[in-house]
Amino acid sequence: MRKDIHPEYKKANVKCACGNAFETKSTAGDISVEICSACHPFFTGIQKFIDTDGRVEKFRKKAQKAVSKTTDKK
């Protein structure tokens, strides 16, 4: 068998955007995640409103402009 073909399996620190950190093992090294079990709504039971930038309203305005441009051409 060939030697040294598998990557090294070492301890890795996982850091979440909420500030939670824990240790696991991985071949990738340190890992940064956006959501973990400490802040995910499924695990916490608390629903968070993610759309704070008004993305839905921004999309609706853009869609309305596109519709008005097509009606102006006719």
PDB file of N, CA, C and O in Angstrom:
ATOM      1  N   MET A   1       0.828  -1.181   0.000  1.00  0.00           N
ATOM      2  CA  MET A   1       0.000   0.000   0.000  1.00  0.00           C
ATOM      3  C   MET A   1       0.878   1.252   0.000  1.00  0.00           C
ATOM      4  O   MET A   1       1.986   1.264   0.536  1.00  0.00           O
ATOM      5  N   ARG A   2       0.347   2.290  -0.613  1.00  0.00           N
ATOM      6  CA  ARG A   2       1.083   3.548  -0.657  1.00  0.00           C
ATOM      7  C   ARG A   2       0.936   4.287   0.659  1.00  0.00           C
ATOM      8  O   ARG A   2      -0.129   4.277   1.276  1.00  0.00           O
ATOM      9  N   LYS A   3       1.997   4.917   1.074  1.00  0.00           N
ATOM     10  CA  LYS A   3       1.996   5.662   2.333  1.00  0.00           C
ATOM     11  C   LYS A   3       1.781   7.148   2.056  1.00  0.00           C
ATOM     12  O   LYS A   3       2.090   7.647   0.974  1.00  0.00           O
ATOM     13  N   ASP A   4       1.248   7.837   3.054  1.00  0.00           N
ATOM     14  CA  ASP A   4       1.075   9.299   3.024  1.00  0.00           C
ATOM     15  C   ASP A   4       0.178   9.788   1.885  1.00  0.00           C
ATOM     16  O   ASP A   4       0.456  10.827   1.286  1.00  0.00           O
ATOM     17  N   ILE A   5      -0.889   9.056   1.581  1.00  0.00           N
ATOM     18  CA  ILE A   5      -1.812   9.519   0.543  1.00  0.00           C
ATOM     19  C   ILE A   5      -3.048  10.198   1.136  1.00  0.00           C
ATOM     20  O   ILE A   5      -3.785  10.874   0.419  1.00  0.00           O
ATOM     21  N   HIS A   6      -3.275  10.023   2.423  1.00  0.00           N
ATOM     22  CA  HIS A   6      -4.434  10.625   3.062  1.00  0.00           C
ATOM     23  C   HIS A   6      -4.029  11.906   3.789  1.00  0.00           C
ATOM     24  O   HIS A   6      -2.936  11.982   4.351  1.00  0.00           O
ATOM     25  N   PRO A   7      -4.913  12.920   3.781  1.00  0.00           N
ATOM     26  CA  PRO A   7      -4.580  14.150   4.511  1.00  0.00           C
ATOM     27  C   PRO A   7      -4.597  13.917   6.014  1.00  0.00           C
ATOM     28  O   PRO A   7      -5.214  12.971   6.504  1.00  0.00           O
ATOM     29  N   GLU A   8      -3.921  14.778   6.723  1.00  0.00           N
ATOM     30  CA  GLU A   8      -3.827  14.664   8.175  1.00  0.00           C
ATOM     31  C   GLU A   8      -5.157  15.061   8.818  1.00  0.00           C
ATOM     32  O   GLU A   8      -5.730  16.095   8.473  1.00  0.00           O
ATOM     33  N   TYR A   9      -5.638  14.254   9.737  1.00  0.00           N
ATOM     34  CA  TYR A   9      -6.885  14.486  10.466  1.00  0.00           C
ATOM     35  C   TYR A   9      -6.525  15.126  11.788  1.00  0.00           C
ATOM     36  O   TYR A   9      -5.995  14.463  12.680  1.00  0.00           O
ATOM     37  N   LYS A  10      -6.814  16.431  11.922  1.00  0.00           N
ATOM     38  CA  LYS A  10      -6.350  17.169  13.087  1.00  0.00           C
ATOM     39  C   LYS A  10      -7.497  17.939  13.735  1.00  0.00           C
ATOM     40  O   LYS A  10      -8.598  18.003  13.190  1.00  0.00           O
ATOM     41  N   LYS A  11      -7.232  18.518  14.897  1.00  0.00           N
ATOM     42  CA  LYS A  11      -8.235  19.313  15.605  1.00  0.00           C
ATOM     43  C   LYS A  11      -8.483  20.608  14.839  1.00  0.00           C
ATOM     44  O   LYS A  11      -7.556  21.221  14.309  1.00  0.00           O
ATOM     45  N   ALA A  12      -9.762  21.015  14.790  1.00  0.00           N
ATOM     46  CA  ALA A  12     -10.132  22.248  14.106  1.00  0.00           C
ATOM     47  C   ALA A  12     -11.080  23.043  14.989  1.00  0.00           C
ATOM     48  O   ALA A  12     -11.961  22.479  15.638  1.00  0.00           O
ATOM     49  N   ASN A  13     -10.896  24.344  15.009  1.00  0.00           N
ATOM     50  CA  ASN A  13     -11.786  25.232  15.742  1.00  0.00           C
ATOM     51  C   ASN A  13     -12.844  25.759  14.779  1.00  0.00           C
ATOM     52  O   ASN A  13     -12.523  26.254  13.699  1.00  0.00           O
ATOM     53  N   VAL A  14     -14.109  25.646  15.182  1.00  0.00           N
ATOM     54  CA  VAL A  14     -15.220  26.139  14.390  1.00  0.00           C
ATOM     55  C   VAL A  14     -15.737  27.397  15.066  1.00  0.00           C
ATOM     56  O   VAL A  14     -16.086  27.374  16.247  1.00  0.00           O
ATOM     57  N   LYS A  15     -15.788  28.511  14.311  1.00  0.00           N
ATOM     58  CA  LYS A  15     -16.259  29.782  14.851  1.00  0.00           C
ATOM     59  C   LYS A  15     -17.488  30.222  14.063  1.00  0.00           C
ATOM     60  O   LYS A  15     -17.475  30.268  12.833  1.00  0.00           O
ATOM     61  N   CYS A  16     -18.547  30.544  14.797  1.00  0.00           N
ATOM     62  CA  CYS A  16     -19.797  30.986  14.194  1.00  0.00           C
ATOM     63  C   CYS A  16     -19.852  32.514  14.193  1.00  0.00           C
ATOM     64  O   CYS A  16     -19.159  33.170  14.971  1.00  0.00           O
ATOM     65  N   ALA A  17     -20.680  33.069  13.316  1.00  0.00           N
ATOM     66  CA  ALA A  17     -20.860  34.519  13.253  1.00  0.00           C
ATOM     67  C   ALA A  17     -21.518  35.060  14.520  1.00  0.00           C
ATOM     68  O   ALA A  17     -21.358  36.238  14.841  1.00  0.00           O
ATOM     69  N   CYS A  18     -22.259  34.212  15.247  1.00  0.00           N
ATOM     70  CA  CYS A  18     -22.918  34.652  16.485  1.00  0.00           C
ATOM     71  C   CYS A  18     -21.938  34.733  17.652  1.00  0.00           C
ATOM     72  O   CYS A  18     -22.283  35.266  18.706  1.00  0.00           O
ATOM     73  N   GLY A  19     -20.734  34.220  17.483  1.00  0.00           N
ATOM     74  CA  GLY A  19     -19.732  34.254  18.543  1.00  0.00           C
ATOM     75  C   GLY A  19     -19.480  32.903  19.189  1.00  0.00           C
ATOM     76  O   GLY A  19     -18.525  32.750  19.950  1.00  0.00           O
ATOM     77  N   ASN A  20     -20.314  31.932  18.900  1.00  0.00           N
ATOM     78  CA  ASN A  20     -20.143  30.595  19.455  1.00  0.00           C
ATOM     79  C   ASN A  20     -18.927  29.926  18.812  1.00  0.00           C
ATOM     80  O   ASN A  20     -18.698  30.071  17.611  1.00  0.00           O
ATOM     81  N   ALA A  21     -18.161  29.203  19.600  1.00  0.00           N
ATOM     82  CA  ALA A  21     -16.990  28.487  19.089  1.00  0.00           C
ATOM     83  C   ALA A  21     -16.917  27.120  19.748  1.00  0.00           C
ATOM     84  O   ALA A  21     -17.220  26.966  20.931  1.00  0.00           O
ATOM     85  N   PHE A  22     -16.509  26.131  18.963  1.00  0.00           N
ATOM     86  CA  PHE A  22     -16.319  24.795  19.504  1.00  0.00           C
ATOM     87  C   PHE A  22     -15.233  24.092  18.712  1.00  0.00           C
ATOM     88  O   PHE A  22     -14.809  24.563  17.657  1.00  0.00           O
ATOM     89  N   GLU A  23     -14.789  22.958  19.237  1.00  0.00           N
ATOM     90  CA  GLU A  23     -13.677  22.224  18.635  1.00  0.00           C
ATOM     91  C   GLU A  23     -14.178  20.899  18.069  1.00  0.00           C
ATOM     92  O   GLU A  23     -15.002  20.219  18.680  1.00  0.00           O
ATOM     93  N   THR A  24     -13.670  20.546  16.903  1.00  0.00           N
ATOM     94  CA  THR A  24     -13.981  19.275  16.264  1.00  0.00           C
ATOM     95  C   THR A  24     -12.724  18.803  15.551  1.00  0.00           C
ATOM     96  O   THR A  24     -11.657  19.398  15.705  1.00  0.00           O
ATOM     97  N   LYS A  25     -12.845  17.754  14.786  1.00  0.00           N
ATOM     98  CA  LYS A  25     -11.707  17.278  14.003  1.00  0.00           C
ATOM     99  C   LYS A  25     -12.039  17.387  12.527  1.00  0.00           C
ATOM    100  O   LYS A  25     -13.172  17.150  12.110  1.00  0.00           O
ATOM    101  N   SER A  26     -11.029  17.751  11.741  1.00  0.00           N
ATOM    102  CA  SER A  26     -11.230  17.936  10.309  1.00  0.00           C
ATOM    103  C   SER A  26      -9.891  17.890   9.594  1.00  0.00           C
ATOM    104  O   SER A  26      -8.837  18.045  10.210  1.00  0.00           O
ATOM    105  N   THR A  27      -9.946  17.676   8.304  1.00  0.00           N
ATOM    106  CA  THR A  27      -8.741  17.758   7.489  1.00  0.00           C
ATOM    107  C   THR A  27      -8.548  19.169   6.955  1.00  0.00           C
ATOM    108  O   THR A  27      -7.485  19.494   6.426  1.00  0.00           O
ATOM    109  N   ALA A  28      -9.589  20.026   7.094  1.00  0.00           N
ATOM    110  CA  ALA A  28      -9.547  21.369   6.536  1.00  0.00           C
ATOM    111  C   ALA A  28      -8.878  22.394   7.444  1.00  0.00           C
ATOM    112  O   ALA A  28      -8.439  23.432   6.948  1.00  0.00           O
ATOM    113  N   GLY A  29      -8.781  22.158   8.717  1.00  0.00           N
ATOM    114  CA  GLY A  29      -8.224  23.139   9.634  1.00  0.00           C
ATOM    115  C   GLY A  29      -9.338  23.963  10.262  1.00  0.00           C
ATOM    116  O   GLY A  29     -10.441  23.454  10.463  1.00  0.00           O
ATOM    117  N   ASP A  30      -9.071  25.226  10.575  1.00  0.00           N
ATOM    118  CA  ASP A  30     -10.071  26.083  11.207  1.00  0.00           C
ATOM    119  C   ASP A  30     -11.193  26.405  10.227  1.00  0.00           C
ATOM    120  O   ASP A  30     -10.962  26.575   9.030  1.00  0.00           O
ATOM    121  N   ILE A  31     -12.435  26.487  10.765  1.00  0.00           N
ATOM    122  CA  ILE A  31     -13.617  26.663   9.934  1.00  0.00           C
ATOM    123  C   ILE A  31     -14.430  27.840  10.473  1.00  0.00           C
ATOM    124  O   ILE A  31     -14.592  27.971  11.686  1.00  0.00           O
ATOM    125  N   SER A  32     -14.940  28.696   9.589  1.00  0.00           N
ATOM    126  CA  SER A  32     -15.848  29.781   9.950  1.00  0.00           C
ATOM    127  C   SER A  32     -17.207  29.485   9.336  1.00  0.00           C
ATOM    128  O   SER A  32     -17.303  29.177   8.148  1.00  0.00           O
ATOM    129  N   VAL A  33     -18.269  29.579  10.154  1.00  0.00           N
ATOM    130  CA  VAL A  33     -19.623  29.315   9.663  1.00  0.00           C
ATOM    131  C   VAL A  33     -20.518  30.506   9.992  1.00  0.00           C
ATOM    132  O   VAL A  33     -20.228  31.280  10.904  1.00  0.00           O
ATOM    133  N   GLU A  34     -21.613  30.646   9.235  1.00  0.00           N
ATOM    134  CA  GLU A  34     -22.551  31.734   9.454  1.00  0.00           C
ATOM    135  C   GLU A  34     -23.603  31.368  10.494  1.00  0.00           C
ATOM    136  O   GLU A  34     -24.024  32.220  11.275  1.00  0.00           O
ATOM    137  N   ILE A  35     -24.030  30.111  10.510  1.00  0.00           N
ATOM    138  CA  ILE A  35     -25.087  29.666  11.419  1.00  0.00           C
ATOM    139  C   ILE A  35     -24.649  28.361  12.069  1.00  0.00           C
ATOM    140  O   ILE A  35     -24.126  27.466  11.405  1.00  0.00           O
ATOM    141  N   CYS A  36     -24.872  28.266  13.384  1.00  0.00           N
ATOM    142  CA  CYS A  36     -24.558  27.041  14.113  1.00  0.00           C
ATOM    143  C   CYS A  36     -25.784  26.609  14.913  1.00  0.00           C
ATOM    144  O   CYS A  36     -26.838  27.239  14.820  1.00  0.00           O
ATOM    145  N   SER A  37     -25.657  25.557  15.685  1.00  0.00           N
ATOM    146  CA  SER A  37     -26.793  25.058  16.456  1.00  0.00           C
ATOM    147  C   SER A  37     -27.186  26.009  17.592  1.00  0.00           C
ATOM    148  O   SER A  37     -28.291  25.902  18.124  1.00  0.00           O
ATOM    149  N   ALA A  38     -26.314  26.922  17.964  1.00  0.00           N
ATOM    150  CA  ALA A  38     -26.639  27.873  19.028  1.00  0.00           C
ATOM    151  C   ALA A  38     -27.506  29.029  18.531  1.00  0.00           C
ATOM    152  O   ALA A  38     -28.184  29.679  19.327  1.00  0.00           O
ATOM    153  N   CYS A  39     -27.490  29.290  17.220  1.00  0.00           N
ATOM    154  CA  CYS A  39     -28.253  30.428  16.705  1.00  0.00           C
ATOM    155  C   CYS A  39     -29.240  30.055  15.603  1.00  0.00           C
ATOM    156  O   CYS A  39     -29.987  30.923  15.152  1.00  0.00           O
ATOM    157  N   HIS A  40     -29.275  28.809  15.153  1.00  0.00           N
ATOM    158  CA  HIS A  40     -30.208  28.398  14.105  1.00  0.00           C
ATOM    159  C   HIS A  40     -31.620  28.292  14.672  1.00  0.00           C
ATOM    160  O   HIS A  40     -31.808  27.722  15.747  1.00  0.00           O
ATOM    161  N   PRO A  41     -32.628  28.837  13.960  1.00  0.00           N
ATOM    162  CA  PRO A  41     -34.011  28.819  14.477  1.00  0.00           C
ATOM    163  C   PRO A  41     -34.554  27.418  14.746  1.00  0.00           C
ATOM    164  O   PRO A  41     -35.386  27.258  15.638  1.00  0.00           O
ATOM    165  N   PHE A  42     -34.124  26.421  14.022  1.00  0.00           N
ATOM    166  CA  PHE A  42     -34.611  25.065  14.253  1.00  0.00           C
ATOM    167  C   PHE A  42     -34.225  24.572  15.637  1.00  0.00           C
ATOM    168  O   PHE A  42     -35.029  23.924  16.309  1.00  0.00           O
ATOM    169  N   PHE A  43     -33.008  24.868  16.073  1.00  0.00           N
ATOM    170  CA  PHE A  43     -32.524  24.399  17.363  1.00  0.00           C
ATOM    171  C   PHE A  43     -32.952  25.307  18.516  1.00  0.00           C
ATOM    172  O   PHE A  43     -33.191  24.827  19.624  1.00  0.00           O
ATOM    173  N   THR A  44     -33.052  26.620  18.264  1.00  0.00           N
ATOM    174  CA  THR A  44     -33.386  27.556  19.342  1.00  0.00           C
ATOM    175  C   THR A  44     -34.885  27.714  19.541  1.00  0.00           C
ATOM    176  O   THR A  44     -35.326  28.045  20.642  1.00  0.00           O
ATOM    177  N   GLY A  45     -35.677  27.485  18.499  1.00  0.00           N
ATOM    178  CA  GLY A  45     -37.119  27.674  18.590  1.00  0.00           C
ATOM    179  C   GLY A  45     -37.531  29.126  18.460  1.00  0.00           C
ATOM    180  O   GLY A  45     -38.709  29.449  18.617  1.00  0.00           O
ATOM    181  N   ILE A  46     -36.589  30.004  18.178  1.00  0.00           N
ATOM    182  CA  ILE A  46     -36.861  31.435  18.024  1.00  0.00           C
ATOM    183  C   ILE A  46     -36.685  31.800  16.550  1.00  0.00           C
ATOM    184  O   ILE A  46     -35.638  31.544  15.955  1.00  0.00           O
ATOM    185  N   GLN A  47     -37.715  32.396  15.980  1.00  0.00           N
ATOM    186  CA  GLN A  47     -37.665  32.789  14.572  1.00  0.00           C
ATOM    187  C   GLN A  47     -37.050  34.175  14.468  1.00  0.00           C
ATOM    188  O   GLN A  47     -37.457  35.088  15.186  1.00  0.00           O
ATOM    189  N   LYS A  48     -36.064  34.344  13.570  1.00  0.00           N
ATOM    190  CA  LYS A  48     -35.443  35.637  13.341  1.00  0.00           C
ATOM    191  C   LYS A  48     -35.880  36.165  11.983  1.00  0.00           C
ATOM    192  O   LYS A  48     -36.072  35.389  11.046  1.00  0.00           O
ATOM    193  N   PHE A  49     -36.036  37.471  11.872  1.00  0.00           N
ATOM    194  CA  PHE A  49     -36.367  38.097  10.601  1.00  0.00           C
ATOM    195  C   PHE A  49     -35.061  38.448   9.913  1.00  0.00           C
ATOM    196  O   PHE A  49     -34.323  39.309  10.391  1.00  0.00           O
ATOM    197  N   ILE A  50     -34.768  37.798   8.804  1.00  0.00           N
ATOM    198  CA  ILE A  50     -33.481  37.949   8.131  1.00  0.00           C
ATOM    199  C   ILE A  50     -33.472  39.147   7.176  1.00  0.00           C
ATOM    200  O   ILE A  50     -32.427  39.771   6.995  1.00  0.00           O
ATOM    201  N   ASP A  51     -34.605  39.479   6.566  1.00  0.00           N
ATOM    202  CA  ASP A  51     -34.669  40.515   5.534  1.00  0.00           C
ATOM    203  C   ASP A  51     -34.662  41.905   6.159  1.00  0.00           C
ATOM    204  O   ASP A  51     -35.701  42.561   6.225  1.00  0.00           O
ATOM    205  N   THR A  52     -33.510  42.353   6.613  1.00  0.00           N
ATOM    206  CA  THR A  52     -33.419  43.663   7.235  1.00  0.00           C
ATOM    207  C   THR A  52     -33.070  44.751   6.227  1.00  0.00           C
ATOM    208  O   THR A  52     -33.295  45.931   6.495  1.00  0.00           O
ATOM    209  N   ASP A  53     -32.531  44.379   5.086  1.00  0.00           N
ATOM    210  CA  ASP A  53     -32.129  45.366   4.093  1.00  0.00           C
ATOM    211  C   ASP A  53     -33.267  45.766   3.163  1.00  0.00           C
ATOM    212  O   ASP A  53     -33.076  46.631   2.309  1.00  0.00           O
ATOM    213  N   GLY A  54     -34.445  45.162   3.304  1.00  0.00           N
ATOM    214  CA  GLY A  54     -35.550  45.489   2.423  1.00  0.00           C
ATOM    215  C   GLY A  54     -35.360  44.922   1.028  1.00  0.00           C
ATOM    216  O   GLY A  54     -35.716  45.566   0.041  1.00  0.00           O
ATOM    217  N   ARG A  55     -34.816  43.751   0.941  1.00  0.00           N
ATOM    218  CA  ARG A  55     -34.522  43.144  -0.358  1.00  0.00           C
ATOM    219  C   ARG A  55     -35.782  42.852  -1.155  1.00  0.00           C
ATOM    220  O   ARG A  55     -35.779  42.935  -2.383  1.00  0.00           O
ATOM    221  N   VAL A  56     -36.858  42.509  -0.459  1.00  0.00           N
ATOM    222  CA  VAL A  56     -38.103  42.221  -1.158  1.00  0.00           C
ATOM    223  C   VAL A  56     -38.631  43.498  -1.816  1.00  0.00           C
ATOM    224  O   VAL A  56     -39.051  43.480  -2.973  1.00  0.00           O
ATOM    225  N   GLU A  57     -38.607  44.599  -1.071  1.00  0.00           N
ATOM    226  CA  GLU A  57     -39.066  45.867  -1.630  1.00  0.00           C
ATOM    227  C   GLU A  57     -38.172  46.312  -2.783  1.00  0.00           C
ATOM    228  O   GLU A  57     -38.660  46.845  -3.780  1.00  0.00           O
ATOM    229  N   LYS A  58     -36.884  46.098  -2.651  1.00  0.00           N
ATOM    230  CA  LYS A  58     -35.939  46.450  -3.710  1.00  0.00           C
ATOM    231  C   LYS A  58     -36.244  45.653  -4.980  1.00  0.00           C
ATOM    232  O   LYS A  58     -36.209  46.198  -6.083  1.00  0.00           O
ATOM    233  N   PHE A  59     -36.542  44.365  -4.819  1.00  0.00           N
ATOM    234  CA  PHE A  59     -36.877  43.529  -5.964  1.00  0.00           C
ATOM    235  C   PHE A  59     -38.185  43.989  -6.615  1.00  0.00           C
ATOM    236  O   PHE A  59     -38.294  44.037  -7.841  1.00  0.00           O
ATOM    237  N   ARG A  60     -39.176  44.325  -5.782  1.00  0.00           N
ATOM    238  CA  ARG A  60     -40.461  44.773  -6.321  1.00  0.00           C
ATOM    239  C   ARG A  60     -40.315  46.059  -7.117  1.00  0.00           C
ATOM    240  O   ARG A  60     -40.946  46.213  -8.163  1.00  0.00           O
ATOM    241  N   LYS A  61     -39.483  46.994  -6.632  1.00  0.00           N
ATOM    242  CA  LYS A  61     -39.244  48.233  -7.373  1.00  0.00           C
ATOM    243  C   LYS A  61     -38.578  47.943  -8.715  1.00  0.00           C
ATOM    244  O   LYS A  61     -38.940  48.524  -9.738  1.00  0.00           O
ATOM    245  N   LYS A  62     -37.605  47.041  -8.697  1.00  0.00           N
ATOM    246  CA  LYS A  62     -36.901  46.686  -9.923  1.00  0.00           C
ATOM    247  C   LYS A  62     -37.855  46.012 -10.911  1.00  0.00           C
ATOM    248  O   LYS A  62     -37.810  46.292 -12.109  1.00  0.00           O
ATOM    249  N   ALA A  63     -38.714  45.128 -10.414  1.00  0.00           N
ATOM    250  CA  ALA A  63     -39.680  44.454 -11.267  1.00  0.00           C
ATOM    251  C   ALA A  63     -40.691  45.443 -11.833  1.00  0.00           C
ATOM    252  O   ALA A  63     -41.089  45.327 -12.992  1.00  0.00           O
ATOM    253  N   GLN A  64     -41.106  46.407 -11.031  1.00  0.00           N
ATOM    254  CA  GLN A  64     -42.063  47.417 -11.499  1.00  0.00           C
ATOM    255  C   GLN A  64     -41.444  48.267 -12.598  1.00  0.00           C
ATOM    256  O   GLN A  64     -42.122  48.611 -13.566  1.00  0.00           O
ATOM    257  N   LYS A  65     -40.156  48.613 -12.464  1.00  0.00           N
ATOM    258  CA  LYS A  65     -39.472  49.374 -13.512  1.00  0.00           C
ATOM    259  C   LYS A  65     -39.423  48.579 -14.802  1.00  0.00           C
ATOM    260  O   LYS A  65     -39.622  49.134 -15.883  1.00  0.00           O
ATOM    261  N   ALA A  66     -39.160  47.284 -14.698  1.00  0.00           N
ATOM    262  CA  ALA A  66     -39.088  46.439 -15.895  1.00  0.00           C
ATOM    263  C   ALA A  66     -40.453  46.365 -16.572  1.00  0.00           C
ATOM    264  O   ALA A  66     -40.534  46.399 -17.799  1.00  0.00           O
ATOM    265  N   VAL A  67     -41.517  46.266 -15.797  1.00  0.00           N
ATOM    266  CA  VAL A  67     -42.867  46.206 -16.366  1.00  0.00           C
ATOM    267  C   VAL A  67     -43.225  47.533 -17.017  1.00  0.00           C
ATOM    268  O   VAL A  67     -43.821  47.554 -18.094  1.00  0.00           O
ATOM    269  N   SER A  68     -42.871  48.639 -16.376  1.00  0.00           N
ATOM    270  CA  SER A  68     -43.203  49.949 -16.940  1.00  0.00           C
ATOM    271  C   SER A  68     -42.419  50.212 -18.228  1.00  0.00           C
ATOM    272  O   SER A  68     -42.933  50.871 -19.131  1.00  0.00           O
ATOM    273  N   LYS A  69     -41.197  49.716 -18.327  1.00  0.00           N
ATOM    274  CA  LYS A  69     -40.414  49.888 -19.558  1.00  0.00           C
ATOM    275  C   LYS A  69     -41.034  49.122 -20.714  1.00  0.00           C
ATOM    276  O   LYS A  69     -41.052  49.608 -21.844  1.00  0.00           O
ATOM    277  N   THR A  70     -41.542  47.929 -20.438  1.00  0.00           N
ATOM    278  CA  THR A  70     -42.150  47.142 -21.516  1.00  0.00           C
ATOM    279  C   THR A  70     -43.474  47.744 -21.950  1.00  0.00           C
ATOM    280  O   THR A  70     -43.818  47.656 -23.128  1.00  0.00           O
ATOM    281  N   THR A  71     -44.225  48.348 -21.053  1.00  0.00           N
ATOM    282  CA  THR A  71     -45.497  48.973 -21.436  1.00  0.00           C
ATOM    283  C   THR A  71     -45.266  50.289 -22.151  1.00  0.00           C
ATOM    284  O   THR A  71     -46.094  50.687 -22.972  1.00  0.00           O
ATOM    285  N   ASP A  72     -44.150  50.989 -21.864  1.00  0.00           N
ATOM    286  CA  ASP A  72     -43.833  52.247 -22.535  1.00  0.00           C
ATOM    287  C   ASP A  72     -43.447  52.013 -23.986  1.00  0.00           C
ATOM    288  O   ASP A  72     -43.687  52.884 -24.822  1.00  0.00           O
ATOM    289  N   LYS A  73     -42.863  50.882 -24.312  1.00  0.00           N
ATOM    290  CA  LYS A  73     -42.429  50.590 -25.675  1.00  0.00           C
ATOM    291  C   LYS A  73     -43.600  50.327 -26.608  1.00  0.00           C
ATOM    292  O   LYS A  73     -43.492  50.549 -27.814  1.00  0.00           O
ATOM    293  N   LYS A  74     -44.703  49.865 -26.072  1.00  0.00           N
ATOM    294  CA  LYS A  74     -45.850  49.524 -26.931  1.00  0.00           C
ATOM    295  C   LYS A  74     -46.598  50.720 -27.406  1.00  0.00           C
ATOM    296  O   LYS A  74     -47.582  50.584 -28.134  1.00  0.00           O
TER     297      LYS A  74
END
